[in-house]
Amino acid sequence: MVQFPKRIALLGSTGSIGRQTLDIVRSFPDLFEVVALAARSNVQLLAEQVQEFRPSLVACLADTPEVERQACELLPGVVLGEQGLLAVATLAEADVLVTATSGLMGLRPTLAAINAGKSIALANKETLVMAGHIVMEAARQNNVSIVPVDSEHSALWQCLHGERTEDIRKLILTASGGPFRTASLEEIQAVTVEQALAHPTWRMGQKITIDSATLMNKALEVIEAHWLFDIPYEQIEVVIQPESIVHSMVEFQDGSIKMQASLPTMHLPILHALSYPLRPNTADKGLIRELSWPQVAQLHFEELALERFPCFCLAVEAGRRGGSYPAALVGADEEAVALFLEGRIDFPGIARVIEQVLERHDPIAQPDVATTLEVCDWARKMALDLCTQKLV
């Protein structure tokens, strides 16, 4: 029996997903209460959030001495560093941990929360991509639910409510196609940073926007779906849906297809992850626009043009290989995207860097958490070395 108000611990409160999570709490104060907040370096915004929501625990990763000094000045009692993130993740009074962090720093706190019996609302792809075998087993052992916050995985989850796994023929993830859906191979060779950051549908951080442009992000979602829903890769498909209205679909053995649709918004999947099994009325909240089908007029679906998106193929293959390959993939991609944003490699160079790092990787079959993070760090350093030595 789900009890409300649900008490929320939020990792990554100053990022896009974190801020939208707090929008949900503001809109439904009878359903949700914030008991802990954590952020990386935006101390000023974190202080404003603390003033508004009055959590019992505040943490700041504080990745530079200046951020640490500012955090101590503005946030009395703040817990710093990874220890702070772990404290937020395991806070006794919290019911659910929202992992709205980006990158690698979500893995250890997520596992700590699972081991403490907290439900997980997961918006951090890397956690399952790198360590799905560890995280899902921990969730099973602790009888903890992991519910998705990503719009595509939320769509699949909603389509699967009340359904049996054995009745699934395939999961169909949709993708907008990003800014280069119709670009020629010659045009892709000359892509600038500004062009790659101009996503046609979503407004996100730089890393995930570049990953969306290369379709790396969609491949990471394939790996995540494999772990979340325990479905073989052979039963997971990606199609282009440029309007970003159909967020994903499930095809069943009898040929029926369920889809979840809405105008593009992250507020809806966040709300569903936190409020399930309720469906609160959003009509007067100003968060979610109503979808008018006559105004939509047409929906388009296209096959994924793999020749334009080598990162997609590299990532899915790393997922299929399993073991430590996904950790190497995540590290290589993190560094390759940073190098592109710095102007040190061209856009196609992102795929070249990742491919060469994966070729040099000596795989480990069942990596633990420490090994997973070590492999990721090795891959970042290898990617940087390849660039520095001009081997890509």
N, C-alpha and C positions, 0 to 999 in steps of 0.2 A: 504493500500500500504506500503510494507516494504521498509524502507530507508537504504541505505548503504553509507558510512561505519557505521556499527552498533557500538554504544558506550557501552562498557562492564564494569560493576563493578563485581569484582571477589572476593568472599569469599573463603578463603582456598587456596591462591595462591601458597603456598609452598608444598602442598600435591601432591599426584600422579595426580589426576584429574586437579588440578590447574596448575601444570607444563605442562600438555599436552594441556590444554586450551591455554596457552601462546605459545606453539608450533604452534597451529592453527593460532593465531594472527600473529606470525612471517611469516608464510607461505602465508598469505592472507592479507597483510597490506592495500590493497585497500578496503577490505570488513569489517575489524574490527579495533577498536581502544580501548585501555585500558584507562579508565578514573579513576578507583579506584581499589586499591588492599588492601586485608586484610589477615592476617595470625595469627597463634596462638603464636608460640615461636621460629621459625627458623628465627631469625632476620637477620642473615648474608645473607641468600638467599633472603629474602624479600628486603634487601637493594640493592642487585644486580639487582633484578627485577625492583625496582624503578629507578635505574640508567639507565636501558635499555628502559623502557616503559614510563617513565616520567608521571605518573598519577597525576591528580590534588588533589587526596585525598589518604592518606595512613593510615591504622589502624592496630593495633596489640593488640590481646587479652591480651598478657603479663600476664600469669597466675602465675608468681613468681616475687618477687622484683628484682631479677637479670636480668630477661628478660626485665622487665620494664626499668631498668637502661640502659641496652644495646640498647633498642629501642629508648630511648630519645637521646642517644649519636649518633647513626647511622642514625636516621630518623628524621631530623628536621621537626617539625610540625605534627608529628604522633599523631593520636587520639587513646587513650588507652582504654582497657576494652570493655565491651559490648556496651558502647556508641559509640565506634569507629565502631563496626560492624553495628550498626544501621545507623550511618552516611553514611557508604559506601552503604548500602542497599537502602537508600533513596536519594542519590545524585541526584540533579535535572537534571544534564546533561546526566545521564546514561539512556540508552534505555532498557537494560536487565541486570538482576542480575544472575550470575552463582553461585549457592550455591554448592561449592565443599568442604564444611566442612564435618567433620565426627561427629557423635554423636548429642548431644542435642543442641549445640549452634547455629544450623541453624534455629531453629523454629521461634524465635522472629524476627530476621532480615528478614526472608522470608515473614512473615506476614506484617512487616513494608513496605517492598518493594511492596507487592501486594496492600496495602492500598494507596501507593504513585503512583500506576498505572504502575509499572514496569513489563515487561514480566519476567518470571522466567524460567531459564534453570536449572532443578533440578537434582542434583546428591546426595542429602542427603536423604537417605531412611527414617530416623527417623522422619523427618518432616511430612510425610504423614502417616506413620505407627501410630504414637502417636496421631496426630491431623488432620487426613484426613477430618473429618467432619467440622472442623473449617476452614482449609486452602482452601478446594474446594469451600465452601460457600463464603468465602472472595473473591476468584477469580471470582466467578460468579457475585457477587455484583459489583465488580470493573471492570468487563469486561476485565480481565487479562488472558493471556494464560500461562499455565504451561506446558512446553515441557520437556520430559524426556531425561536425559543424560546416564542413565544406558543402557548397550548394549541390554539387553532383552526388556526393555520398549521402547527403541528407535526402536527396530525391530517391536514390536507390532504397534507402532505409524505409522511407515512407511507402514506396511501392511494395515493399516486402512485409509490411505490417500484416500479420495474420496468415502469411504464406509459409509453405514448407520448402526447405532448401532443395529437397529432391525434385521439386516441381519446376525448378528454374532451368530454362534452356540456355539463356545467356543474359548477362548484364550489359547494357548499352550506355556507355558514358558519352555525353555530348560535349562538344568543344566549339567555341566561337570561331576558331581558326586563327585568331589573333590578327595583327596588322598585316601579315604577309600571306593571308589565305589565298589570294589570287596573284601573288607576285611571281614573276618569272625567275628562273634560276639566276639569270644575269642580274636582275634587280636585287636579289637576296645577297649576291656577292658584294654589293655596294651599300648595304644597309648602314645607316648612321645610328648612334646612340639615341638621338632624339626620335628617330622613326621607330626604333624598337620599343621605346618607352610610351608610345602613343597607342595604347590599347583601345580598340573600338568600343568596348562594352564596359569594362570594369576599371575602377580607380584603385590601385594597389601600390604597395611598396615597390622599390626599384627591382629588387631581386626576383620577386614573384612575377613582375611584369615582363622582365626579360625571359624568364622561364616560360611564360605564356607565349611569348613571341617565337621561341624555338620549339614549342610544344613539349619541352621537358616537363613542364608542370602537369600536362595531361598524362604523360607516361608515369610520373610519380603517383598520380591518382589511380592508375591501373594497378600499380603495386599495392597501394593502400586498400583498394577495393578487394584485392585478392585476400588480404589479411582480415579486413573487417567482416567480410561475408563468407569467408572460407570457400571461395569459388576458384577453380583452376583457371590459369591464364587463358587457356583455350576457349573458355566460355565468357571472356570479357572482350567487348568490342568498343571501338570509338568511332563516332560519326560526327561530322561537322554540322552544327546547327547555328548559322551565323546570327540569327536574331537573339540568341541566348534567352529564349523563353521556355523551351523544353529543357529541363536541367539534367535529366537522365531518364532511362527507361529500363524495364525488366520484361523480357520475353519468357513466357512459360511454355511448358511442354505441350500444352494443348494449342499453342499458336497465339494465345491472347497476349497482348502487350499492355502494360500499365506504364503511364508516364506521370511525372510531376511537373507542373508548369506554373510560372508566375513571371511577372516582369522582373528584370535583374535586380536583386537586392540580397544582401547578406543578413538583414534583420530577420527574415523569415526562417532560414535554417537555424540561426542562433536561437530564436524563440522556440522552435520546435524541439531542439535538443534539450533546452532547459525546462520546457513546460510539459513534455510528453508524460502521460497520455492525454493531457488536456490540449485543446485548441482554442486559446483565448481569442476573444473578438478584438480585431485590430482596426475596425472600421473608423473609430474616432481618435486614433492615436497619432495619425500623421506619419507613420513609419513605412507603411507598405501600400503602394499604389494598387488600385483595383485593375485587374486585367480585363480589358474590353475586347472580346474576340473579333467583332466587326472592324475595330480599329487596327487589329493585327493584320487583317486582310490575308496574308500569306505566311506560311512557314516553309523554310527551305532546309533540305538535308542533302549533304554531299559526302562523298567518299573522302577519306583522309589521303592526301597526296604525300606519300611517304618520302618521295625524292626531295621534297622541299624541307623536310624536317628530320634530318639524320639523328638529332638528339633523342627524338621519340623512340626510334628503333634501338639505339644504344641502351637507353634506360630500360625498356621492356625486356631486352635480352639480359641485362644485369639482374633484373628481378627474377627472370626464369632460372638463371644460374644459381641464384640464392647465395647462402653462406655470407661471406664478407663482401661480395661484389656490390650489393646496394650501398654499403657504407663507403666503399671507394667511389662509387658513382656520385653520392651526395657531396663528398669532399671535393672531387674534381670539378663538379658543377659549381659549387660555391666559389672556388678560386677562379674558374674560367669566366664566370659572369663578372666577378670583380675586375679581372683583367680587361674584359671588354669595356666595362664602364669607365675604366681609367684610360682607354684608348690604346692599350698595349697589344691587343689582338683585334682582328676584324670579326664581324658577326659569324661567318662560317668557322672561324677559329675556335669558337666555343665547342663545337662538335669535335674538331680535330684534337683539342686538348683532352677532352673526356675520353675519346677513343684511345689515345696513346697512353693515358694513365691506366685505363682498364687493361690494355694489352700488357702493361708492366706489372700488374697486380698478381701477387702470389696468394691465391684464395685460401681461406680458412673455412671449414665446413660449418661449424657451430660456434661462432664467436660469442663470447659473453659481452657484457656492457663495456667493460674496460677495453677489450680488444676491438670492439666496434668503433669506439671513439678514437682509438689509436690508428686504426685503418683509415678513418675519415681524415685525421690529421696528416697521416702519411700522404694521402691522395692530394690534399691541398698543397703540401710542400712539393710533391712531384710535379703538379701542374705549374707551379711557380717556377720550378727549375727548368722545365721544358721551355717555358716562355723566355726566361732569362738567357738560356743557351740558344735561343732562336731555332728550336727544333720543331716548332709548330707554325 
